[in-house]
Amino acid sequence: MDLSTVLADAGYDAEHNHRPCRDELGIGRSIIALNGRNTGQRLPKTPCRRALRQHFPRLIYNQRWRIESGFSQHKRRLGSALTAHGHQAQRVSLSCASSPTTS
């Protein structure tokens, strides 16, 4: 599956999160809300963060609620942590968690 856009909240706002999305993973856009970090009106110094500050796609970013809703539902049903200890048991648990339900 090819991803064209990554959306993330301000907790992931750092150049070391933007750059691998574009350079290593080939993701066209990383839309991560800027964390002001008490910078006032100054522009960020790093290129990816500066570009986002100047042209932030708010309409796209505001669609994050859809996936956040899905994550919340997943955690309510299956829990937020793996309970299996061994590597193989964790793989089986994850594969069961990601398979579609019939209910």
VOSE-770652 format. One record per residue (C-alpha): residue number from 1; residue in one letter; z, y, x. Coordinates in pm, 1 decimal. Example, Ala and Ser with C-alpha at 12.3 -4.5 7.8 and 13.67 -1.06 7.14 Angstrom:
<node i="1" aa="a" up="780.0" north="-450.0" east="1230.0"/>
<node i="2" aa="s" up="714.0" north="-106.0" east="1367.0"/>
//
This chain:
<node i="1" aa="m" up="0.0" north="0.0" east="0.0"/>
<node i="2" aa="d" up="-96.1" north="339.3" east="136.7"/>
<node i="3" aa="l" up="138.4" north="628.3" east="69.5"/>
<node i="4" aa="s" up="-5.9" north="976.0" east="49.6"/>
<node i="5" aa="t" up="310.2" north="1177.5" east="-20.2"/>
<node i="6" aa="v" up="680.5" north="1138.3" east="51.5"/>
<node i="7" aa="l" up="939.1" north="1328.9" east="-152.5"/>
<node i="8" aa="a" up="1295.8" north="1362.8" east="-25.9"/>
<node i="9" aa="d" up="1594.9" north="1583.6" east="-85.4"/>
<node i="10" aa="a" up="1742.4" north="1836.6" east="155.1"/>
<node i="11" aa="g" up="1960.3" north="1573.5" east="321.8"/>
<node i="12" aa="y" up="1648.5" north="1452.4" east="505.7"/>
<node i="13" aa="d" up="1528.4" north="1797.0" east="610.9"/>
<node i="14" aa="a" up="1473.7" north="1763.8" east="983.4"/>
<node i="15" aa="e" up="1164.2" north="1765.2" east="1198.1"/>
<node i="16" aa="h" up="1243.6" north="1409.3" east="1312.7"/>
<node i="17" aa="n" up="1192.3" north="1299.2" east="950.0"/>
<node i="18" aa="h" up="875.6" north="1499.1" east="884.2"/>
<node i="19" aa="r" up="688.0" north="1414.8" east="1202.9"/>
<node i="20" aa="p" up="696.0" north="1029.9" east="1184.4"/>
<node i="21" aa="c" up="572.1" north="1045.2" east="825.2"/>
<node i="22" aa="r" up="258.9" north="1223.8" east="937.5"/>
<node i="23" aa="d" up="205.9" north="1103.1" east="1293.4"/>
<node i="24" aa="e" up="320.6" north="740.3" east="1286.6"/>
<node i="25" aa="l" up="292.8" north="631.6" east="923.6"/>
<node i="26" aa="g" up="-20.3" north="829.0" east="834.5"/>
<node i="27" aa="i" up="136.8" north="985.4" east="525.4"/>
<node i="28" aa="g" up="-52.0" north="1298.7" east="432.3"/>
<node i="29" aa="r" up="241.3" north="1507.9" east="311.0"/>
<node i="30" aa="s" up="615.5" north="1495.1" east="349.2"/>
<node i="31" aa="i" up="773.6" north="1716.1" east="86.0"/>
<node i="32" aa="i" up="1136.8" north="1750.5" east="180.8"/>
<node i="33" aa="a" up="1344.8" north="2030.4" east="34.9"/>
<node i="34" aa="l" up="1448.2" north="2273.7" east="304.5"/>
<node i="35" aa="n" up="1813.5" north="2290.2" east="391.8"/>
<node i="36" aa="g" up="1881.7" north="2655.2" east="469.2"/>
<node i="37" aa="r" up="2161.7" north="2580.2" east="718.0"/>
<node i="38" aa="n" up="2282.2" north="2938.6" east="692.1"/>
<node i="39" aa="t" up="1957.5" north="3071.1" east="839.5"/>
<node i="40" aa="g" up="1912.6" north="3344.2" east="583.5"/>
<node i="41" aa="q" up="1551.9" north="3458.8" east="551.5"/>
<node i="42" aa="r" up="1431.8" north="3334.2" east="893.0"/>
<node i="43" aa="l" up="1145.0" north="3086.8" east="900.2"/>
<node i="44" aa="p" up="1211.4" north="2741.3" east="1047.4"/>
<node i="45" aa="k" up="1099.8" north="2704.1" east="1408.7"/>
<node i="46" aa="t" up="936.3" north="2360.9" east="1380.2"/>
<node i="47" aa="p" up="577.3" north="2339.1" east="1246.6"/>
<node i="48" aa="c" up="622.5" north="2093.9" east="957.0"/>
<node i="49" aa="r" up="930.6" north="2268.4" east="822.2"/>
<node i="50" aa="r" up="770.6" north="2611.2" east="865.8"/>
<node i="51" aa="a" up="463.2" north="2503.0" east="667.0"/>
<node i="52" aa="l" up="684.1" north="2375.5" east="385.2"/>
<node i="53" aa="r" up="880.6" north="2698.5" east="374.3"/>
<node i="54" aa="q" up="562.5" north="2900.7" east="341.2"/>
<node i="55" aa="h" up="390.5" north="2678.3" east="79.7"/>
<node i="56" aa="f" up="645.7" north="2455.8" east="-95.2"/>
<node i="57" aa="p" up="479.5" north="2245.5" east="-372.9"/>
<node i="58" aa="r" up="756.5" north="2281.6" east="-631.2"/>
<node i="59" aa="l" up="559.5" north="2119.7" east="-916.6"/>
<node i="60" aa="i" up="519.0" north="1797.7" east="-719.3"/>
<node i="61" aa="y" up="873.1" north="1805.8" east="-580.9"/>
<node i="62" aa="n" up="1018.6" north="1841.5" east="-929.9"/>
<node i="63" aa="q" up="878.0" north="1495.5" east="-1015.2"/>
<node i="64" aa="r" up="1145.4" north="1332.4" east="-793.8"/>
<node i="65" aa="w" up="1358.7" north="1275.7" east="-1105.4"/>
<node i="66" aa="r" up="1129.5" north="988.5" east="-1203.5"/>
<node i="67" aa="i" up="1198.8" north="777.5" east="-896.3"/>
<node i="68" aa="e" up="1564.1" north="881.3" east="-884.1"/>
<node i="69" aa="s" up="1595.8" north="748.3" east="-1238.1"/>
<node i="70" aa="g" up="1442.5" north="418.3" east="-1128.1"/>
<node i="71" aa="f" up="1678.4" north="390.9" east="-829.5"/>
<node i="72" aa="s" up="1975.5" north="459.2" east="-1054.4"/>
<node i="73" aa="q" up="1869.2" north="187.9" east="-1297.9"/>
<node i="74" aa="h" up="1817.8" north="-57.9" east="-1011.2"/>
<node i="75" aa="k" up="2166.1" north="10.7" east="-872.5"/>
<node i="76" aa="r" up="2326.9" north="-26.9" east="-1215.6"/>
<node i="77" aa="r" up="2163.1" north="-365.5" east="-1266.3"/>
<node i="78" aa="l" up="2186.4" north="-513.7" east="-920.1"/>
<node i="79" aa="g" up="2451.9" north="-314.6" east="-734.8"/>
<node i="80" aa="s" up="2402.5" north="-73.2" east="-450.6"/>
<node i="81" aa="a" up="2462.7" north="-315.9" east="-162.6"/>
<node i="82" aa="l" up="2354.8" north="-664.5" east="-60.1"/>
<node i="83" aa="t" up="2632.7" north="-919.0" east="-94.1"/>
<node i="84" aa="a" up="2454.0" north="-1193.2" east="102.3"/>
<node i="85" aa="h" up="2563.7" north="-1225.8" east="464.8"/>
<node i="86" aa="g" up="2289.9" north="-1427.0" east="637.3"/>
<node i="87" aa="h" up="1943.6" north="-1289.1" east="713.9"/>
<node i="88" aa="q" up="1761.4" north="-1551.7" east="505.1"/>
<node i="89" aa="a" up="1999.7" north="-1508.6" east="210.3"/>
<node i="90" aa="q" up="1945.6" north="-1130.7" east="222.6"/>
<node i="91" aa="r" up="1567.5" north="-1180.3" east="214.8"/>
<node i="92" aa="v" up="1597.5" north="-1406.8" east="-90.5"/>
<node i="93" aa="s" up="1829.6" north="-1158.8" east="-261.8"/>
<node i="94" aa="l" up="1588.8" north="-870.0" east="-197.0"/>
<node i="95" aa="s" up="1286.1" north="-1066.4" east="-315.9"/>
<node i="96" aa="c" up="1466.7" north="-1153.7" east="-639.2"/>
<node i="97" aa="a" up="1571.3" north="-792.2" east="-684.9"/>
<node i="98" aa="s" up="1218.0" north="-663.9" east="-646.2"/>
<node i="99" aa="s" up="1052.6" north="-917.0" east="-879.8"/>
<node i="100" aa="p" up="977.8" north="-795.2" east="-1232.4"/>
<node i="101" aa="t" up="1226.4" north="-891.3" east="-1501.6"/>
<node i="102" aa="t" up="1125.9" north="-1051.4" east="-1828.3"/>
<node i="103" aa="s" up="1400.1" north="-900.8" east="-2045.6"/>
//
